[in-house]
Amino acid sequence: MTHRLLDQLDGWKQRHYKGLLVLIDPDKSEPASLRRVLSESERCGVDLLMVGGSLTHGADIQDIVLEIKQLSPIPVLLFPGSLYQIAPAADGILFLSLISGRNPDLLIGRQVEAAPILRKTKLEVIPTAYMLVDSGKPTTAHYMSNTQPIPHDKPDIAAATALAGEMLGLRLAYLDGGSGAQIPVSAEMVRRAAETLRIPLMIGGGIRTAHAALTAWRAGADMLVIGTALEQDPDCRILHDIADARAAYLQQHPVLP
């Protein structure tokens, strides 16, 4: 199986590149808005498109991924909330293990169900240490996972949890405030996790401004996921602001060869 996407993510960390990802919710992907997001993502230099979420109401993930692939050259990475969100047309999938909670079904149960299905596809599988972080209010992810998030003010717990995921052999760490997060993962939590880990670190949830994005990147995040902020911004202005901020940051902190 190819490791093109995983090699890319590892390279970002080694070279100090700052990745920008856009999360597309299948249930909120009206044709016109989807085309606009895809067009603006390409203009802004978005690196990867993520598709999925904690809950879907019958959206056909495969059809949406096929439409995205027709409209955009940006690789598509699945962020599945269930077995029903496996789409063979995508380029890869985050094989999530919810290590912040103590729900065995999301630690290993659903993964056992998904593994034989994934083996029959050509999807690049990226083993991911997924951690929910308290974001100021209960989110869909918290409710659907039936787990408690890591407290917002406990960076040591987050760092130790992420390190355990790395030692278990997971290849990517994802600290997520969840869809609709009121506040992003704290800079101190990002910093502690980044200092602890050798694997790439992804941050999502509550990033609604260029300042919030820069704060996370400066703290050590290797990539950021923008989702809800775009759903509330039909002109995609926030995406342009974050892309401009990233360009300025990388000009001051050049990527290693």
N, C-alpha and C positions, 0 to 999 in steps of 0.2 A: 504493500500500500504506500502511496506517495505521502511525503511529509512536507509538501511545498508550503502550506499555510503555517504549520508549526515552525518550520525553519525560518519563515518570514518573521513570526512573532519573537522567536529567540534572537534573531538578528536585530530587531528593534531594541531589545534590552542591551545587547552587547555593544551596539553602536550609539546608544543614547538617543535614538529616534523617538518621537512622540506620535503614536498612532491615534487616528480619529475614526471612530466607528459610528454608524447610524443604525439604530434599532427600529425596525418596521413592525408594527403590530398588525397582524393579519386582519383583525376585526375592524381596524380603522384605516384601511387602505382603499379608499375610494379611488377610482381610476385617475381622475384629474389630480388629486392630491398626491397620489403615488408617482405619477409622471413628474410632477413639480419637484418632489423630494429627490427623485433620482437624478433629474437634471441638475439641481443645485448641488447635490452631493458630488457629482462629477466636476462641476465648476470649482468646488471648494477643496478638491483633492482628498475626499474621504477615501480611506484605505480599504475598508471592508463594510459590507452591509450585513447586518444581523436581522434575522426574521424569526419571530416567535414571541412567546409570552406565557404568563402563568395560566391564562384562561382564554380559550377561544370559543366562539359560539357557532361553530360549523364552517368557518372559513376554510377553503381548500388550500392548504399550504403549498402543495405541489403546483397548482395552477398559478398561485401568486409568485412562486419562485420562477416558474417558466416565464411569466410576464416580465419580471425583473430582469431576467437573463436576456430577454429580447430587447429591452430598453436601455440596459446599462452594462458597461464592461467591467464594473467593479465586482470582485468576487463576493459570493453570498455564503454566509456562515449561519447555520441554524442554531437558534437559542431555544431549545424545546421545553415546553411545559408538560408534555405528555408524549406517549407513543404515537399519537395521532399527528404530531408535528414533525414527523420524519418525512423529508422530501428528497428523493434521490436526485432531483435535478440540481440541488445546491452543490457548492464546492466542498463544504465541510460541515461538521457539527460539533458543538461543544458537548462532550459526554460528561454531563454534570453529576457530581456527587456533592450533596448538600451537607458539607462537613461542619457547618456552624450549628446545626440542629442535632437532635437525637432521635429523629424519625428514621427507623431502619429501612422503610420503604423507599426513601429518597437517598439513603446512603448506598444501598446496593440492590434493593428489591426491583425497582423499575429498570435498573441497568441490566439485570439478568434477563428481563423480558426483552429489552431493546437490542441486546448484543447479537442474537441470531439474525434479527432483521437487518441490522447495520452491516453485518458480514456479507449480505447478499447485494449490497449497494457498492458504489464506487466512492462513497463519501469519505473524505479524510476525517478521521475520528480524533478529536483533541481532548484527552482526559483532563477535566477541569475541576479544581477545588473551588466550589461555589459557596460563598459565605454571605448571608443576609446580615445587614447592619441596621440597627434602629435609626429611622430617618425622621422621627418626630411624630409619626402617626402610623397606625397599622396600614399595611399595604396589601394588595392582592396576593403577592408572593408569600407574605407572612401567613395570611389566612389559609391559602391553598396548601401550603406546606405543613401546616399544623406544627410549627416550630417557633421558638423564641429567637429573635435576632440577637446578634452581639450588641451589647450596650454601646451607645454612641461614644461614651467617654471611657471606654476600656480598650485602648490601643494594644496593650500587652496581650489581651485575650485574642484579639484579631491576629496579631503577629504570630503567636504560638500556634493558633489554629491553622493559619496558612502554612507555617513551617511543617506541621504534622502532615498536611496534604502533600507538600513537596516530598517529604520523607516516605510517604506511601507510594510515591511514583507518579503523582499527578503532574501534568506538564504546564499548567496555566492556573493562576490564582485570580479569582474574580470576586472583589468586594462590591456588593450591590445594595444600595439603599432601597431598591424596588421601584416599580412604576408609580409615579405620583409622589415620590419622596419630597418632604418639605425641606429637608436640609441634606446636603451631600455628605459623603463620608469625610470625616475630619482630616485636616492636613496632617495632624499628628499620627492618626491611625495609618494613613497612607505612608507616611515617612517610616514608621516602625516596621510595617510590613515590607516595604521596599528594601530597607536595610537588612532585613532578615532573610529575604528570599534570593535564590539564584534563578528561579523561573520567572517568566514575565508576569507582570501585575496589571490587571484590568480593573478599572473603576467605573461604576455606573450609579445612576439614581441621583436626582436633585441637582444636576448640573444645568443651570439655566442662564448662566452669564459667562462671558469670556473671562472675567475675573475668577470665577469658580473653577473654570477649566485650567487656567494658568496655575492656580493654587495647587491643584492636584498634580499637574505635570511637574511643577517645581518641587513638590514633596517626594517625587519619585515614581509616579504612575508611568507605566510604559504605554498605556493606551486608555482612552476614555470612550464611553458609550453615551451618545445623545439620543434620547427617545421622546419622552413626554414633552420636553421643551419645544420640539418641532411640531408636535400635534397641536400645540397652542399658538403656533407662529406660522400661519399659512404662507407668509412671504419668505420663510426660511432665513430671516435676518440674523437670528441667533447663530445659525450655522456659519454664515459669512463672518460674523464677529469672532467666533471661536477659531475659524480657519485663519483669519488675519492675525489673531493673537499668537497662534501656533507658529505662523511664518516669522513673526517678529522674534519669538523666543528662539527658534532654531537658527535665526541669523546671529543671535548673540551667543548661542551655545551650539556650534556646528556639530553635525552628526559625524561620528568617526567613520573612516573609510572601511 
